[in-house]
Amino acid sequence: MLKKIKPIPDKGYIVKIPLTPSLRIENKWVKTLIDEVIIIIPEDEKPYLLIFDDESKPHFFTIKTEIDTLLKTLDVSL
């Protein structure tokens, strides 16, 4: 889980992915049902994930998986 981040980077990309059906998330930080995932890809930093819980509280998580395939699919280069 991230502690210090800039939620909207000056440069980079934000990718909003709707989830149908919704997905139940249960871990030590959050227990909720989500209907979208937001991937934030700053230009000079590692990407991170944003979800909102049932009370619309934001939760940010680091991404440990490579996102090269996503960037290629979106025709994006950093």
FENKABEL-V981444 format. One record per residue. N is the residue number from 1. OMEGA is omega in whole degrees, -180 to 180 (999 if undefined). BURIAL is # if it has 16 or more other C-alpha atoms within 10 Angstrom, else .. Layout:
((N:OMEGA:BURIAL) (N:OMEGA:BURIAL))
This chain:
((1:-180:.) (2:178:.) (3:-179:.) (4:178:.) (5:172:.) (6:-172:.) (7:178:.) (8:-177:.) (9:177:.) (10:179:.) (11:180:.) (12:-176:#) (13:172:#) (14:-178:#) (15:180:.) (16:-178:.) (17:177:.) (18:179:.) (19:177:.) (20:4:.) (21:178:.) (22:-176:.) (23:177:.) (24:178:.) (25:176:.) (26:174:.) (27:-176:.) (28:-179:.) (29:-173:.) (30:174:.) (31:-173:.) (32:174:.) (33:-179:.) (34:179:#) (35:174:.) (36:177:#) (37:177:#) (38:178:#) (39:-180:#) (40:-175:#) (41:178:#) (42:-177:#) (43:-174:.) (44:180:.) (45:178:.) (46:180:.) (47:176:#) (48:-174:#) (49:177:#) (50:172:#) (51:175:#) (52:179:#) (53:-177:.) (54:-180:.) (55:-180:.) (56:176:.) (57:-179:.) (58:176:.) (59:-180:.) (60:180:#) (61:174:.) (62:178:.) (63:-179:.) (64:-179:.) (65:175:.) (66:180:.) (67:-178:.) (68:180:.) (69:177:.) (70:-180:.) (71:179:.) (72:179:.) (73:180:.) (74:-178:.) (75:-178:.) (76:173:.) (77:180:.) (78:999:.))
